[in-house]
Amino acid sequence: MQAALEVTARYCSRELDQYGQCVAAKPESWQRDCHHLKMSIARCTSNHPVIRQIRQACSEPFEAFEKCLQQNEAAVGNCAEHVRHFLQCAEQVQLPSPPASALPISAS
């Protein structure tokens, strides 16, 4: 998970900052009012292999977390258990090794 966060922070820091500011500024309506910024993060990260792998492998705990956030817009702290489950999943994700045919072959 640390790798995915670093990748997101490195390549999408502007989007993350804007989304975080929006969520903090609109505690009652952030889910609706900040949705466009959430989508900008998704677009920014959609091409990175680490993040794509986490999304695929951990879609169920992430969807449960998002549902909890929607149901607890004014009390997001109620979703700590959902965050924990998602982070446990994400930390287990490893990028697949490239196929042997993709490795360079040195000429002798």
Buried (B, 14 or more C-beta within 10 A) or exposed (E): BEBBEEBBEEBBEEBBEBBEEBBEEBEEEBBEEBEEBBEBBEEBBEEBEBBBBBBEBBEEBBEBBBEBBEEBBEEBEEBEEBBEBBBEBBBEBEEEEEEEEEEEEEEE
